[in-house]
Amino acid sequence: MMAIRICAVADIKPGNALRVTIENHPIALVRTAAGDFKAIDDKCSHGEISLSEGFVEDETIECWAHGAKFDLNTGVPLSLPAYEAVSTYEVLVENDEVFIEYEA
């Protein structure tokens, strides 16, 4: 597994998400309102919609298209219509830089 630099901490405001691509794999890097960083697949398991365009609330992200919510810590769907979990990734913050641990 390798840590890949994504951006500076200041590049994402709390309550927002950023779509990043690592080796053709879309990932949503999310900064919670509390300022924590989380990474989750950027594809809703219900309709393959970009989660990074959704709504961040506490430790969840909601798909903008159909309203499915996912736990940012586990990837588990918390509401229908999604019923399959999505992958999550470890996020590291060092020297005001954000990294995602990714295994090719």
Sequence and secondary structure as in RCSB ss.txt:
>XXXX:A:sequence
MMAIRICAVADIKPGNALRVTIENHPIALVRTAAGDFKAIDDKCSHGEISLSEGFVEDETIECWAHGAKFDLNTG
VPLSLPAYEAVSTYEVLVENDEVFIEYEA
>XXXX:A:secstr
 EEEEEEEGGGS TTEEEEEEETTEEEEEEE TTS EEEEESS TTT   GGGSEEETTEEE TTT  EEETTT 
 B STT  S   EE EEEETTEEEEEE  
